[in-house]
């Protein structure tokens, strides 16, 4: 690969990166402007379920560790 090819590749990569960033910003603005209350409630419910399951697993782990240390 010659130096000219490398420079061309770097320029192309920079342009692609700029376009990807622009697309990401556009998608973010669309998502921010079109928030659905129903989806927000479902996501909040799922987050609570995950945290509940995580805390239950942590408590079971602590209980089993406590039982092992007791013996």
PDB file of N, CA, C, O and CB in Angstrom:
ATOM      1  N   UNK A   1       0.839  -1.168   0.000  1.00  0.00           N
ATOM      2  CA  UNK A   1       0.000   0.000   0.000  1.00  0.00           C
ATOM      3  C   UNK A   1       0.890   1.238   0.000  1.00  0.00           C
ATOM      4  O   UNK A   1       1.781   1.362   0.840  1.00  0.00           O
ATOM      5  CB  UNK A   1      -0.958  -0.006   1.211  1.00  0.00           C
ATOM      6  N   UNK A   2       0.662   2.128  -0.909  1.00  0.00           N
ATOM      7  CA  UNK A   2       1.482   3.334  -0.987  1.00  0.00           C
ATOM      8  C   UNK A   2       0.981   4.366   0.022  1.00  0.00           C
ATOM      9  O   UNK A   2      -0.084   4.220   0.622  1.00  0.00           O
ATOM     10  CB  UNK A   2       1.463   3.920  -2.423  1.00  0.00           C
ATOM     11  N   UNK A   3       1.779   5.398   0.181  1.00  0.00           N
ATOM     12  CA  UNK A   3       1.411   6.457   1.122  1.00  0.00           C
ATOM     13  C   UNK A   3       0.127   7.152   0.684  1.00  0.00           C
ATOM     14  O   UNK A   3      -0.685   7.554   1.517  1.00  0.00           O
ATOM     15  CB  UNK A   3       2.548   7.481   1.249  1.00  0.00           C
ATOM     16  N   UNK A   4      -0.053   7.290  -0.633  1.00  0.00           N
ATOM     17  CA  UNK A   4      -1.259   7.936  -1.159  1.00  0.00           C
ATOM     18  C   UNK A   4      -2.499   7.099  -0.840  1.00  0.00           C
ATOM     19  O   UNK A   4      -3.543   7.638  -0.473  1.00  0.00           O
ATOM     20  CB  UNK A   4      -1.137   8.151  -2.685  1.00  0.00           C
ATOM     21  N   UNK A   5      -2.376   5.790  -0.981  1.00  0.00           N
ATOM     22  CA  UNK A   5      -3.498   4.907  -0.657  1.00  0.00           C
ATOM     23  C   UNK A   5      -3.868   5.010   0.820  1.00  0.00           C
ATOM     24  O   UNK A   5      -5.047   5.023   1.174  1.00  0.00           O
ATOM     25  CB  UNK A   5      -3.156   3.455  -1.014  1.00  0.00           C
ATOM     26  N   UNK A   6      -2.863   5.082   1.665  1.00  0.00           N
ATOM     27  CA  UNK A   6      -3.120   5.193   3.109  1.00  0.00           C
ATOM     28  C   UNK A   6      -3.828   6.499   3.433  1.00  0.00           C
ATOM     29  O   UNK A   6      -4.761   6.528   4.234  1.00  0.00           O
ATOM     30  CB  UNK A   6      -1.805   5.098   3.902  1.00  0.00           C
ATOM     31  N   UNK A   7      -3.377   7.579   2.804  1.00  0.00           N
ATOM     32  CA  UNK A   7      -4.017   8.871   3.045  1.00  0.00           C
ATOM     33  C   UNK A   7      -5.468   8.847   2.573  1.00  0.00           C
ATOM     34  O   UNK A   7      -6.361   9.359   3.248  1.00  0.00           O
ATOM     35  CB  UNK A   7      -3.243   9.997   2.336  1.00  0.00           C
ATOM     36  N   UNK A   8      -5.689   8.246   1.403  1.00  0.00           N
ATOM     37  CA  UNK A   8      -7.056   8.137   0.890  1.00  0.00           C
ATOM     38  C   UNK A   8      -7.928   7.315   1.832  1.00  0.00           C
ATOM     39  O   UNK A   8      -9.082   7.660   2.085  1.00  0.00           O
ATOM     40  CB  UNK A   8      -7.055   7.508  -0.510  1.00  0.00           C
ATOM     41  N   UNK A   9      -7.368   6.231   2.344  1.00  0.00           N
ATOM     42  CA  UNK A   9      -8.117   5.384   3.269  1.00  0.00           C
ATOM     43  C   UNK A   9      -8.451   6.145   4.554  1.00  0.00           C
ATOM     44  O   UNK A   9      -9.561   6.028   5.075  1.00  0.00           O
ATOM     45  CB  UNK A   9      -7.317   4.112   3.598  1.00  0.00           C
ATOM     46  N   UNK A  10      -7.492   6.922   5.063  1.00  0.00           N
ATOM     47  CA  UNK A  10      -7.742   7.685   6.280  1.00  0.00           C
ATOM     48  C   UNK A  10      -8.823   8.737   6.063  1.00  0.00           C
ATOM     49  O   UNK A  10      -9.664   8.965   6.933  1.00  0.00           O
ATOM     50  CB  UNK A  10      -6.457   8.347   6.762  1.00  0.00           C
ATOM     51  N   UNK A  11      -8.793   9.378   4.894  1.00  0.00           N
ATOM     52  CA  UNK A  11      -9.816  10.374   4.574  1.00  0.00           C
ATOM     53  C   UNK A  11     -11.188   9.709   4.486  1.00  0.00           C
ATOM     54  O   UNK A  11     -12.172  10.224   5.016  1.00  0.00           O
ATOM     55  CB  UNK A  11      -9.481  11.096   3.248  1.00  0.00           C
ATOM     56  N   UNK A  12     -11.242   8.560   3.810  1.00  0.00           N
ATOM     57  CA  UNK A  12     -12.510   7.843   3.695  1.00  0.00           C
ATOM     58  C   UNK A  12     -13.027   7.397   5.060  1.00  0.00           C
ATOM     59  O   UNK A  12     -14.221   7.501   5.341  1.00  0.00           O
ATOM     60  CB  UNK A  12     -12.351   6.634   2.779  1.00  0.00           C
ATOM     61  N   UNK A  13     -12.129   6.903   5.905  1.00  0.00           N
ATOM     62  CA  UNK A  13     -12.536   6.481   7.247  1.00  0.00           C
ATOM     63  C   UNK A  13     -13.049   7.660   8.068  1.00  0.00           C
ATOM     64  O   UNK A  13     -14.013   7.523   8.821  1.00  0.00           O
ATOM     65  CB  UNK A  13     -11.366   5.810   7.973  1.00  0.00           C
ATOM     66  N   UNK A  14     -12.409   8.811   7.923  1.00  0.00           N
ATOM     67  CA  UNK A  14     -12.864  10.003   8.640  1.00  0.00           C
ATOM     68  C   UNK A  14     -14.254  10.416   8.167  1.00  0.00           C
ATOM     69  O   UNK A  14     -15.101  10.788   8.978  1.00  0.00           O
ATOM     70  CB  UNK A  14     -11.869  11.163   8.448  1.00  0.00           C
ATOM     71  N   UNK A  15     -14.490  10.353   6.867  1.00  0.00           N
ATOM     72  CA  UNK A  15     -15.815  10.699   6.329  1.00  0.00           C
ATOM     73  C   UNK A  15     -16.879   9.720   6.817  1.00  0.00           C
ATOM     74  O   UNK A  15     -17.981  10.119   7.193  1.00  0.00           O
ATOM     75  CB  UNK A  15     -15.783  10.714   4.791  1.00  0.00           C
ATOM     76  N   UNK A  16     -16.533   8.433   6.806  1.00  0.00           N
ATOM     77  CA  UNK A  16     -17.480   7.422   7.285  1.00  0.00           C
ATOM     78  C   UNK A  16     -17.798   7.658   8.752  1.00  0.00           C
ATOM     79  O   UNK A  16     -18.954   7.560   9.166  1.00  0.00           O
ATOM     80  CB  UNK A  16     -16.915   5.999   7.083  1.00  0.00           C
ATOM     81  N   UNK A  17     -16.770   7.971   9.541  1.00  0.00           N
ATOM     82  CA  UNK A  17     -16.968   8.224  10.965  1.00  0.00           C
ATOM     83  C   UNK A  17     -17.892   9.417  11.179  1.00  0.00           C
ATOM     84  O   UNK A  17     -18.775   9.370  12.036  1.00  0.00           O
ATOM     85  CB  UNK A  17     -15.622   8.465  11.659  1.00  0.00           C
ATOM     86  N   UNK A  18     -17.699  10.476  10.415  1.00  0.00           N
ATOM     87  CA  UNK A  18     -18.559  11.653  10.533  1.00  0.00           C
ATOM     88  C   UNK A  18     -20.002  11.317  10.182  1.00  0.00           C
ATOM     89  O   UNK A  18     -20.928  11.757  10.863  1.00  0.00           O
ATOM     90  CB  UNK A  18     -18.049  12.778   9.633  1.00  0.00           C
ATOM     91  N   UNK A  19     -20.193  10.548   9.134  1.00  0.00           N
ATOM     92  CA  UNK A  19     -21.551  10.176   8.731  1.00  0.00           C
ATOM     93  C   UNK A  19     -22.221   9.308   9.782  1.00  0.00           C
ATOM     94  O   UNK A  19     -23.404   9.480  10.075  1.00  0.00           O
ATOM     95  CB  UNK A  19     -21.528   9.445   7.392  1.00  0.00           C
ATOM     96  N   UNK A  20     -21.463   8.371  10.353  1.00  0.00           N
ATOM     97  CA  UNK A  20     -22.028   7.507  11.397  1.00  0.00           C
ATOM     98  C   UNK A  20     -22.436   8.343  12.602  1.00  0.00           C
ATOM     99  O   UNK A  20     -23.503   8.121  13.175  1.00  0.00           O
ATOM    100  CB  UNK A  20     -21.013   6.415  11.819  1.00  0.00           C
ATOM    101  N   UNK A  21     -21.604   9.297  12.991  1.00  0.00           N
ATOM    102  CA  UNK A  21     -21.941  10.159  14.123  1.00  0.00           C
ATOM    103  C   UNK A  21     -23.190  10.979  13.835  1.00  0.00           C
ATOM    104  O   UNK A  21     -24.041  11.141  14.708  1.00  0.00           O
ATOM    105  CB  UNK A  21     -20.771  11.087  14.456  1.00  0.00           C
ATOM    106  N   UNK A  22     -23.305  11.495  12.621  1.00  0.00           N
ATOM    107  CA  UNK A  22     -24.503  12.251  12.244  1.00  0.00           C
ATOM    108  C   UNK A  22     -25.751  11.379  12.305  1.00  0.00           C
ATOM    109  O   UNK A  22     -26.798  11.811  12.787  1.00  0.00           O
ATOM    110  CB  UNK A  22     -24.344  12.836  10.839  1.00  0.00           C
ATOM    111  N   UNK A  23     -25.634  10.156  11.815  1.00  0.00           N
ATOM    112  CA  UNK A  23     -26.776   9.238  11.845  1.00  0.00           C
ATOM    113  C   UNK A  23     -27.158   8.913  13.283  1.00  0.00           C
ATOM    114  O   UNK A  23     -28.343   8.860  13.612  1.00  0.00           O
ATOM    115  CB  UNK A  23     -26.454   7.942  11.073  1.00  0.00           C
ATOM    116  N   UNK A  24     -26.161   8.694  14.145  1.00  0.00           N
ATOM    117  CA  UNK A  24     -26.446   8.407  15.548  1.00  0.00           C
ATOM    118  C   UNK A  24     -27.172   9.575  16.209  1.00  0.00           C
ATOM    119  O   UNK A  24     -28.100   9.370  16.991  1.00  0.00           O
ATOM    120  CB  UNK A  24     -25.150   8.095  16.302  1.00  0.00           C
ATOM    121  N   UNK A  25     -26.752  10.794  15.897  1.00  0.00           N
ATOM    122  CA  UNK A  25     -27.418  11.963  16.465  1.00  0.00           C
ATOM    123  C   UNK A  25     -28.852  12.078  15.961  1.00  0.00           C
ATOM    124  O   UNK A  25     -29.755  12.423  16.723  1.00  0.00           O
ATOM    125  CB  UNK A  25     -26.639  13.235  16.129  1.00  0.00           C
ATOM    126  N   UNK A  26     -29.060  11.790  14.673  1.00  0.00           N
ATOM    127  CA  UNK A  26     -30.414  11.834  14.115  1.00  0.00           C
ATOM    128  C   UNK A  26     -31.316  10.801  14.779  1.00  0.00           C
ATOM    129  O   UNK A  26     -32.459  11.098  15.127  1.00  0.00           O
ATOM    130  CB  UNK A  26     -30.376  11.602  12.601  1.00  0.00           C
ATOM    131  N   UNK A  27     -30.802   9.595  14.952  1.00  0.00           N
ATOM    132  CA  UNK A  27     -31.588   8.537  15.590  1.00  0.00           C
ATOM    133  C   UNK A  27     -31.911   8.915  17.028  1.00  0.00           C
ATOM    134  O   UNK A  27     -33.029   8.695  17.494  1.00  0.00           O
ATOM    135  CB  UNK A  27     -30.832   7.192  15.548  1.00  0.00           C
ATOM    136  N   UNK A  28     -30.933   9.486  17.735  1.00  0.00           N
ATOM    137  CA  UNK A  28     -31.164   9.899  19.120  1.00  0.00           C
ATOM    138  C   UNK A  28     -32.235  10.976  19.193  1.00  0.00           C
ATOM    139  O   UNK A  28     -33.097  10.935  20.071  1.00  0.00           O
ATOM    140  CB  UNK A  28     -29.863  10.407  19.754  1.00  0.00           C
ATOM    141  N   UNK A  29     -32.191  11.931  18.286  1.00  0.00           N
ATOM    142  CA  UNK A  29     -33.200  12.995  18.311  1.00  0.00           C
ATOM    143  C   UNK A  29     -34.587  12.443  17.990  1.00  0.00           C
ATOM    144  O   UNK A  29     -35.580  12.886  18.568  1.00  0.00           O
ATOM    145  CB  UNK A  29     -32.832  14.106  17.314  1.00  0.00           C
ATOM    146  N   UNK A  30     -34.660  11.479  17.072  1.00  0.00           N
ATOM    147  CA  UNK A  30     -35.947  10.858  16.757  1.00  0.00           C
ATOM    148  C   UNK A  30     -36.468  10.087  17.961  1.00  0.00           C
ATOM    149  O   UNK A  30     -37.645  10.189  18.306  1.00  0.00           O
ATOM    150  CB  UNK A  30     -35.819   9.922  15.537  1.00  0.00           C
ATOM    151  N   UNK A  31     -35.598   9.320  18.600  1.00  0.00           N
ATOM    152  CA  UNK A  31     -36.021   8.547  19.774  1.00  0.00           C
ATOM    153  C   UNK A  31     -36.463   9.459  20.912  1.00  0.00           C
ATOM    154  O   UNK A  31     -37.423   9.155  21.620  1.00  0.00           O
ATOM    155  CB  UNK A  31     -34.886   7.637  20.249  1.00  0.00           C
ATOM    156  N   UNK A  32     -35.757  10.583  21.089  1.00  0.00           N
ATOM    157  CA  UNK A  32     -36.131  11.506  22.160  1.00  0.00           C
ATOM    158  C   UNK A  32     -37.468  12.186  21.889  1.00  0.00           C
ATOM    159  O   UNK A  32     -38.226  12.463  22.818  1.00  0.00           O
ATOM    160  CB  UNK A  32     -35.050  12.556  22.343  1.00  0.00           C
ATOM    161  N   UNK A  33     -37.755  12.453  20.627  1.00  0.00           N
ATOM    162  CA  UNK A  33     -38.994  13.162  20.300  1.00  0.00           C
ATOM    163  C   UNK A  33     -40.204  12.239  20.251  1.00  0.00           C
ATOM    164  O   UNK A  33     -41.338  12.714  20.310  1.00  0.00           O
ATOM    165  CB  UNK A  33     -38.847  13.870  18.975  1.00  0.00           C
ATOM    166  N   UNK A  34     -39.993  10.952  20.145  1.00  0.00           N
ATOM    167  CA  UNK A  34     -41.103  10.004  20.001  1.00  0.00           C
ATOM    168  C   UNK A  34     -41.170   9.011  21.152  1.00  0.00           C
ATOM    169  O   UNK A  34     -41.314   7.808  20.931  1.00  0.00           O
ATOM    170  CB  UNK A  34     -40.979   9.253  18.692  1.00  0.00           C
ATOM    171  N   UNK A  35     -41.068   9.499  22.350  1.00  0.00           N
ATOM    172  CA  UNK A  35     -41.145   8.594  23.499  1.00  0.00           C
ATOM    173  C   UNK A  35     -42.580   8.154  23.713  1.00  0.00           C
ATOM    174  O   UNK A  35     -43.507   8.964  23.679  1.00  0.00           O
ATOM    175  CB  UNK A  35     -40.594   9.268  24.773  1.00  0.00           C
ATOM    176  N   UNK A  36     -42.747   6.882  23.930  1.00  0.00           N
ATOM    177  CA  UNK A  36     -44.071   6.312  24.150  1.00  0.00           C
ATOM    178  C   UNK A  36     -44.216   6.001  25.642  1.00  0.00           C
ATOM    179  O   UNK A  36     -43.375   5.319  26.227  1.00  0.00           O
ATOM    180  CB  UNK A  36     -44.289   5.025  23.276  1.00  0.00           C
ATOM    181  N   UNK A  37     -45.281   6.503  26.242  1.00  0.00           N
ATOM    182  CA  UNK A  37     -45.496   6.296  27.677  1.00  0.00           C
ATOM    183  C   UNK A  37     -45.681   4.822  28.008  1.00  0.00           C
ATOM    184  O   UNK A  37     -45.232   4.355  29.054  1.00  0.00           O
ATOM    185  CB  UNK A  37     -46.709   7.090  28.150  1.00  0.00           C
ATOM    186  N   UNK A  38     -46.343   4.090  27.117  1.00  0.00           N
ATOM    187  CA  UNK A  38     -46.553   2.663  27.357  1.00  0.00           C
ATOM    188  C   UNK A  38     -45.248   1.894  27.411  1.00  0.00           C
ATOM    189  O   UNK A  38     -45.073   1.008  28.248  1.00  0.00           O
ATOM    190  CB  UNK A  38     -47.440   2.078  26.284  1.00  0.00           C
ATOM    191  N   UNK A  39     -44.328   2.236  26.511  1.00  0.00           N
ATOM    192  CA  UNK A  39     -43.031   1.566  26.519  1.00  0.00           C
ATOM    193  C   UNK A  39     -42.222   1.957  27.753  1.00  0.00           C
ATOM    194  O   UNK A  39     -41.504   1.132  28.317  1.00  0.00           O
ATOM    195  CB  UNK A  39     -42.248   1.902  25.246  1.00  0.00           C
ATOM    196  N   UNK A  40     -42.338   3.207  28.164  1.00  0.00           N
ATOM    197  CA  UNK A  40     -41.609   3.648  29.354  1.00  0.00           C
ATOM    198  C   UNK A  40     -42.072   2.870  30.581  1.00  0.00           C
ATOM    199  O   UNK A  40     -41.256   2.499  31.425  1.00  0.00           O
ATOM    200  CB  UNK A  40     -41.800   5.161  29.578  1.00  0.00           C
ATOM    201  N   UNK A  41     -43.370   2.622  30.684  1.00  0.00           N
ATOM    202  CA  UNK A  41     -43.907   1.864  31.821  1.00  0.00           C
ATOM    203  C   UNK A  41     -43.410   0.422  31.771  1.00  0.00           C
ATOM    204  O   UNK A  41     -43.028  -0.141  32.797  1.00  0.00           O
ATOM    205  CB  UNK A  41     -45.458   1.900  31.824  1.00  0.00           C
ATOM    206  N   UNK A  42     -43.416  -0.175  30.581  1.00  0.00           N
ATOM    207  CA  UNK A  42     -42.938  -1.553  30.440  1.00  0.00           C
ATOM    208  C   UNK A  42     -41.463  -1.662  30.790  1.00  0.00           C
ATOM    209  O   UNK A  42     -41.048  -2.606  31.463  1.00  0.00           O
ATOM    210  CB  UNK A  42     -43.175  -2.058  29.016  1.00  0.00           C
ATOM    211  N   UNK A  43     -40.667  -0.695  30.335  1.00  0.00           N
ATOM    212  CA  UNK A  43     -39.232  -0.723  30.625  1.00  0.00           C
ATOM    213  C   UNK A  43     -38.996  -0.568  32.120  1.00  0.00           C
ATOM    214  O   UNK A  43     -38.155  -1.263  32.690  1.00  0.00           O
ATOM    215  CB  UNK A  43     -38.494   0.387  29.847  1.00  0.00           C
ATOM    216  N   UNK A  44     -39.730   0.338  32.761  1.00  0.00           N
ATOM    217  CA  UNK A  44     -39.573   0.531  34.202  1.00  0.00           C
ATOM    218  C   UNK A  44     -39.941  -0.746  34.958  1.00  0.00           C
ATOM    219  O   UNK A  44     -39.264  -1.124  35.914  1.00  0.00           O
ATOM    220  CB  UNK A  44     -40.443   1.709  34.687  1.00  0.00           C
ATOM    221  N   UNK A  45     -41.020  -1.409  34.525  1.00  0.00           N
ATOM    222  CA  UNK A  45     -41.437  -2.665  35.149  1.00  0.00           C
ATOM    223  C   UNK A  45     -40.349  -3.729  34.984  1.00  0.00           C
ATOM    224  O   UNK A  45     -40.022  -4.440  35.935  1.00  0.00           O
ATOM    225  CB  UNK A  45     -42.771  -3.158  34.537  1.00  0.00           C
ATOM    226  N   UNK A  46     -39.789  -3.835  33.776  1.00  0.00           N
ATOM    227  CA  UNK A  46     -38.733  -4.821  33.538  1.00  0.00           C
ATOM    228  C   UNK A  46     -37.491  -4.517  34.365  1.00  0.00           C
ATOM    229  O   UNK A  46     -36.848  -5.434  34.876  1.00  0.00           O
ATOM    230  CB  UNK A  46     -38.372  -4.863  32.055  1.00  0.00           C
ATOM    231  N   UNK A  47     -37.147  -3.236  34.502  1.00  0.00           N
ATOM    232  CA  UNK A  47     -36.000  -2.870  35.332  1.00  0.00           C
ATOM    233  C   UNK A  47     -36.230  -3.292  36.778  1.00  0.00           C
ATOM    234  O   UNK A  47     -35.321  -3.803  37.432  1.00  0.00           O
ATOM    235  CB  UNK A  47     -35.737  -1.356  35.253  1.00  0.00           C
ATOM    236  N   UNK A  48     -37.430  -3.081  37.269  1.00  0.00           N
ATOM    237  CA  UNK A  48     -37.744  -3.484  38.645  1.00  0.00           C
ATOM    238  C   UNK A  48     -37.678  -4.995  38.806  1.00  0.00           C
ATOM    239  O   UNK A  48     -37.211  -5.495  39.829  1.00  0.00           O
ATOM    240  CB  UNK A  48     -39.132  -2.980  39.047  1.00  0.00           C
ATOM    241  N   UNK A  49     -38.146  -5.723  37.793  1.00  0.00           N
ATOM    242  CA  UNK A  49     -38.071  -7.187  37.833  1.00  0.00           C
ATOM    243  C   UNK A  49     -36.613  -7.649  37.883  1.00  0.00           C
ATOM    244  O   UNK A  49     -36.264  -8.538  38.660  1.00  0.00           O
ATOM    245  CB  UNK A  49     -38.785  -7.801  36.604  1.00  0.00           C
ATOM    246  N   UNK A  50     -35.776  -7.046  37.060  1.00  0.00           N
ATOM    247  CA  UNK A  50     -34.362  -7.434  37.026  1.00  0.00           C
ATOM    248  C   UNK A  50     -33.705  -7.144  38.363  1.00  0.00           C
ATOM    249  O   UNK A  50     -32.981  -7.989  38.890  1.00  0.00           O
ATOM    250  CB  UNK A  50     -33.619  -6.696  35.897  1.00  0.00           C
ATOM    251  N   UNK A  51     -33.945  -5.955  38.926  1.00  0.00           N
ATOM    252  CA  UNK A  51     -33.347  -5.628  40.216  1.00  0.00           C
ATOM    253  C   UNK A  51     -33.878  -6.546  41.317  1.00  0.00           C
ATOM    254  O   UNK A  51     -33.132  -6.925  42.219  1.00  0.00           O
ATOM    255  CB  UNK A  51     -33.618  -4.164  40.572  1.00  0.00           C
ATOM    256  N   UNK A  52     -35.146  -6.900  41.250  1.00  0.00           N
ATOM    257  CA  UNK A  52     -35.709  -7.824  42.231  1.00  0.00           C
ATOM    258  C   UNK A  52     -35.073  -9.195  42.143  1.00  0.00           C
ATOM    259  O   UNK A  52     -34.725  -9.790  43.163  1.00  0.00           O
ATOM    260  CB  UNK A  52     -37.205  -7.942  42.043  1.00  0.00           C
ATOM    261  N   UNK A  53     -34.920  -9.699  40.927  1.00  0.00           N
ATOM    262  CA  UNK A  53     -34.277 -11.010  40.738  1.00  0.00           C
ATOM    263  C   UNK A  53     -32.824 -10.972  41.177  1.00  0.00           C
ATOM    264  O   UNK A  53     -32.327 -11.920  41.786  1.00  0.00           O
ATOM    265  CB  UNK A  53     -34.366 -11.451  39.269  1.00  0.00           C
ATOM    266  N   UNK A  54     -32.144  -9.880  40.869  1.00  0.00           N
ATOM    267  CA  UNK A  54     -30.739  -9.745  41.262  1.00  0.00           C
ATOM    268  C   UNK A  54     -30.602  -9.733  42.778  1.00  0.00           C
ATOM    269  O   UNK A  54     -29.719 -10.390  43.330  1.00  0.00           O
ATOM    270  CB  UNK A  54     -30.131  -8.463  40.666  1.00  0.00           C
ATOM    271  N   UNK A  55     -31.466  -8.995  43.446  1.00  0.00           N
ATOM    272  CA  UNK A  55     -31.380  -8.954  44.908  1.00  0.00           C
ATOM    273  C   UNK A  55     -31.742 -10.302  45.517  1.00  0.00           C
ATOM    274  O   UNK A  55     -31.153 -10.697  46.523  1.00  0.00           O
ATOM    275  CB  UNK A  55     -32.298  -7.864  45.468  1.00  0.00           C
ATOM    276  N   UNK A  56     -32.702 -11.016  44.927  1.00  0.00           N
ATOM    277  CA  UNK A  56     -33.065 -12.341  45.438  1.00  0.00           C
ATOM    278  C   UNK A  56     -31.900 -13.312  45.298  1.00  0.00           C
ATOM    279  O   UNK A  56     -31.618 -14.077  46.220  1.00  0.00           O
ATOM    280  CB  UNK A  56     -34.298 -12.886  44.701  1.00  0.00           C
ATOM    281  N   UNK A  57     -31.229 -13.290  44.168  1.00  0.00           N
ATOM    282  CA  UNK A  57     -30.076 -14.173  43.960  1.00  0.00           C
ATOM    283  C   UNK A  57     -28.956 -13.808  44.930  1.00  0.00           C
ATOM    284  O   UNK A  57     -28.297 -14.690  45.482  1.00  0.00           O
ATOM    285  CB  UNK A  57     -29.570 -14.084  42.495  1.00  0.00           C
ATOM    286  N   UNK A  58     -28.742 -12.514  45.137  1.00  0.00           N
ATOM    287  CA  UNK A  58     -27.702 -12.086  46.075  1.00  0.00           C
ATOM    288  C   UNK A  58     -28.030 -12.550  47.491  1.00  0.00           C
ATOM    289  O   UNK A  58     -27.148 -13.013  48.214  1.00  0.00           O
ATOM    290  CB  UNK A  58     -27.541 -10.554  46.042  1.00  0.00           C
ATOM    291  N   UNK A  59     -29.288 -12.428  47.885  1.00  0.00           N
ATOM    292  CA  UNK A  59     -29.682 -12.874  49.224  1.00  0.00           C
ATOM    293  C   UNK A  59     -29.536 -14.381  49.380  1.00  0.00           C
ATOM    294  O   UNK A  59     -29.087 -14.853  50.424  1.00  0.00           O
ATOM    295  CB  UNK A  59     -31.120 -12.463  49.517  1.00  0.00           C
ATOM    296  N   UNK A  60     -29.907 -15.138  48.360  1.00  0.00           N
ATOM    297  CA  UNK A  60     -29.726 -16.592  48.424  1.00  0.00           C
ATOM    298  C   UNK A  60     -28.247 -16.956  48.517  1.00  0.00           C
ATOM    299  O   UNK A  60     -27.872 -17.876  49.245  1.00  0.00           O
ATOM    300  CB  UNK A  60     -30.357 -17.266  47.195  1.00  0.00           C
ATOM    301  N   UNK A  61     -27.415 -16.235  47.783  1.00  0.00           N
ATOM    302  CA  UNK A  61     -25.975 -16.478  47.859  1.00  0.00           C
ATOM    303  C   UNK A  61     -25.424 -16.175  49.238  1.00  0.00           C
ATOM    304  O   UNK A  61     -24.618 -16.937  49.772  1.00  0.00           O
ATOM    305  CB  UNK A  61     -25.247 -15.646  46.824  1.00  0.00           C
ATOM    306  N   UNK A  62     -25.858 -15.063  49.815  1.00  0.00           N
ATOM    307  CA  UNK A  62     -25.408 -14.719  51.164  1.00  0.00           C
ATOM    308  C   UNK A  62     -25.903 -15.729  52.191  1.00  0.00           C
ATOM    309  O   UNK A  62     -25.180 -16.085  53.122  1.00  0.00           O
ATOM    310  CB  UNK A  62     -25.884 -13.320  51.540  1.00  0.00           C
ATOM    311  N   UNK A  63     -27.135 -16.185  52.018  1.00  0.00           N
ATOM    312  CA  UNK A  63     -27.684 -17.174  52.952  1.00  0.00           C
ATOM    313  C   UNK A  63     -26.903 -18.479  52.878  1.00  0.00           C
ATOM    314  O   UNK A  63     -26.578 -19.068  53.909  1.00  0.00           O
ATOM    315  CB  UNK A  63     -29.172 -17.431  52.655  1.00  0.00           C
ATOM    316  N   UNK A  64     -26.601 -18.936  51.664  1.00  0.00           N
ATOM    317  CA  UNK A  64     -25.844 -20.185  51.530  1.00  0.00           C
ATOM    318  C   UNK A  64     -24.427 -20.015  52.063  1.00  0.00           C
ATOM    319  O   UNK A  64     -23.876 -20.941  52.659  1.00  0.00           O
ATOM    320  CB  UNK A  64     -25.805 -20.642  50.058  1.00  0.00           C
ATOM    321  N   UNK A  65     -23.834 -18.851  51.858  1.00  0.00           N
ATOM    322  CA  UNK A  65     -22.504 -18.590  52.409  1.00  0.00           C
ATOM    323  C   UNK A  65     -22.556 -18.596  53.934  1.00  0.00           C
ATOM    324  O   UNK A  65     -21.670 -19.150  54.584  1.00  0.00           O
ATOM    325  CB  UNK A  65     -21.953 -17.239  51.893  1.00  0.00           C
ATOM    326  N   UNK A  66     -23.576 -17.992  54.500  1.00  0.00           N
ATOM    327  CA  UNK A  66     -23.748 -17.977  55.946  1.00  0.00           C
ATOM    328  C   UNK A  66     -23.934 -19.387  56.489  1.00  0.00           C
ATOM    329  O   UNK A  66     -23.364 -19.732  57.524  1.00  0.00           O
ATOM    330  CB  UNK A  66     -24.940 -17.104  56.331  1.00  0.00           C
ATOM    331  N   UNK A  67     -24.729 -20.209  55.795  1.00  0.00           N
ATOM    332  CA  UNK A  67     -24.953 -21.592  56.221  1.00  0.00           C
ATOM    333  C   UNK A  67     -23.661 -22.399  56.153  1.00  0.00           C
ATOM    334  O   UNK A  67     -23.403 -23.230  57.024  1.00  0.00           O
ATOM    335  CB  UNK A  67     -26.034 -22.253  55.354  1.00  0.00           C
ATOM    336  N   UNK A  68     -22.853 -22.164  55.129  1.00  0.00           N
ATOM    337  CA  UNK A  68     -21.580 -22.892  55.013  1.00  0.00           C
ATOM    338  C   UNK A  68     -20.623 -22.487  56.123  1.00  0.00           C
ATOM    339  O   UNK A  68     -19.882 -23.326  56.633  1.00  0.00           O
ATOM    340  CB  UNK A  68     -20.930 -22.636  53.641  1.00  0.00           C
ATOM    341  N   UNK A  69     -20.627 -21.227  56.501  1.00  0.00           N
ATOM    342  CA  UNK A  69     -19.723 -20.762  57.553  1.00  0.00           C
ATOM    343  C   UNK A  69     -20.185 -21.238  58.925  1.00  0.00           C
ATOM    344  O   UNK A  69     -19.376 -21.374  59.843  1.00  0.00           O
ATOM    345  CB  UNK A  69     -19.624 -19.234  57.534  1.00  0.00           C
ATOM    346  N   UNK A  70     -21.478 -21.490  59.065  1.00  0.00           N
ATOM    347  CA  UNK A  70     -22.024 -21.976  60.323  1.00  0.00           C
ATOM    348  C   UNK A  70     -21.497 -23.362  60.659  1.00  0.00           C
ATOM    349  O   UNK A  70     -21.242 -23.675  61.822  1.00  0.00           O
ATOM    350  CB  UNK A  70     -23.540 -21.996  60.267  1.00  0.00           C
ATOM    351  N   UNK A  71     -21.335 -24.194  59.628  1.00  0.00           N
ATOM    352  CA  UNK A  71     -20.950 -25.591  59.841  1.00  0.00           C
ATOM    353  C   UNK A  71     -19.537 -25.726  60.124  1.00  0.00           C
ATOM    354  O   UNK A  71     -19.052 -26.839  60.328  1.00  0.00           O
ATOM    355  CB  UNK A  71     -21.283 -26.423  58.690  1.00  0.00           C
TER     356      UNK A  71
END
